[in-house]
């Protein structure tokens, strides 16, 4: 989704429509209701072909051109082409915060546009965590913003970025100690356009390790894990692909979710690591859906583990039919499953 990258890339969240279209592509129609015209006009214009430094020259209201400083070539423009449009960030972030279930109205922190207070997350009565959003393009600015808000309070806090572009040792150092939880919006929200968002999962699920440390009562009575499986879904409609050793991308028709082993209820409660059932699911992925005695993961324990995995997948997806079928000297998954490419 281009919205998240645009929040990081568009300077000042303002530009001519051509610049917004360049960043948003086909999604520009979803964003246009949140673009507000400014009184200023642009001094440069992003012409087609990747040239982004054409100089705007206004001879008269009906005589405006963009000049290539290297070739002298000109492109005729209309006045509306050089109007600058700014993003209504308060409206956008208000919808975002609402979808996440946050309390309060988002507001910028400091003089810049890149650091925002989104609200407070209240997983249980009497417990609140401040939530911030950093949207800078530069990792050093993201880390600096995170350090700044962490210095504002001694309380644990939640730190969002639009994407995971800032990942690296510098951000890891900020997260050391567990007082700051980092989440990427691209992993948690789907965008319906304008200021309408849908959460892919409850925020508490994404913050489980953080809550176990700072608000254990909020995760004691955890509801059963369930996938929003459409009615009438068969196992043949389900597709899974491992993204990494702990994460699976699940697709059913147009519905796509990225889920960890914890999200799927396949966690060892004692160690908080993937359960042996999740390991077996990974083995099925590595064998592209068919597990036999010739498979590297073959073991006599797989019989009971497969039965347990089948029961857990049926409960999670709400499909009553056994997801595995006996085939030859092993089992074949009724759903499509593949390893990390």
Beta strands, then each sheet from edge to edge (+ up, - down):
strand 1: 14-15
strand 2: 35-41
strand 3: 44-45
strand 4: 54-60
strand 5: 63-67
strand 6: 74-77
strand 7: 83-87
strand 8: 107-108
strand 9: 115-124
strand 10: 127-134
strand 11: 157-161
strand 12: 180-184
strand 13: 189-193
strand 14: 196-199
strand 15: 238-244
strand 16: 247-252
strand 17: 255-260
strand 18: 290-291
strand 19: 324-327
strand 20: 330-333
strand 21: 336-338
sheet 1: 1+ 7- 2+
sheet 2: 3+ 4- 5+ 6-
sheet 3: 8+ 9- 10+ 11+ 12+
sheet 4: 13+ 14-
sheet 5: 17+ 16- 15+ 21+
sheet 6: 18+ 20- 19+
end
